[in-house]
């Protein structure tokens, strides 16, 4: 296998590892809800403070969903940045290969 093919496979494995390990975390404005999200829409942690139970069921549900979306947005931004960095370094490598 060529060096560029091996480099691409290594980058692909690295991106897969980053996606598996990445987490987005968000806390609601007043701290009632804390969510840690993983790729694929999975919730890794959901913490509710005592003040969360002062909200109505509808309010609490909306707050959880809103906080989860913020955590997912953070996760998406992390992954996008990491993938762009990985692909950028791969592009630099393949440009070197093409100039040989």
C-alpha positions, -999 to +999 in steps of 0.1 A: +000+000+000+013+035-008+024+059+019-006+082+011-030+052+014-016+042+047-017+079+059-054+081+048-062+049+067-044+062+098-064+095+096-096+076+092-089+056+123-080+087+141-112+104+131-132+073+142-114+074+176-121+111+180-157+106+172-160+077+197-143+097+225-158+131+218-182+146+243-202+178+244-212+193+277-237+220+285-253+235+316-286+254+315-284+291+322-294+288+359-277+255+364-307+233+368-297+208+341-263+195+330-260+172+299-231+154+284-237+142+249-218+117+227-218+113+190-249+096+175-273+115+198-264+095+228-268+111+263-239+100+285-249+120+316-280+139+327-278+158+360-307+176+375-302+199+405-329+203+431-340+236+416-350+216+384-378+200+404-394+234+410-402+236+373-433+222+357-429+189+338-432+208+305-407+235+315-382+208+327-386+188+295-380+219+274-350+228+295-335+193+291-340+194+253-325+229+250-295+220+271-290+187+251-291+207+219-264+230+232-242+200+242-247+185+208-238+218+191-206+219+211-199+183+202-205+190+165-181+220+166-154+199+183-157+171+158-159+194+128-127+211+140-109+179+146-119+164+112-109+195+094-075+195+112-070+158+103-080+163+067-059+194+064-028+175+075-037+147+052-040+172+023-006+186+031+008+150+030-008+141-003+004+174-019+040+164-009+034+130-025+022+146-057+052+169-060+076+139-060 
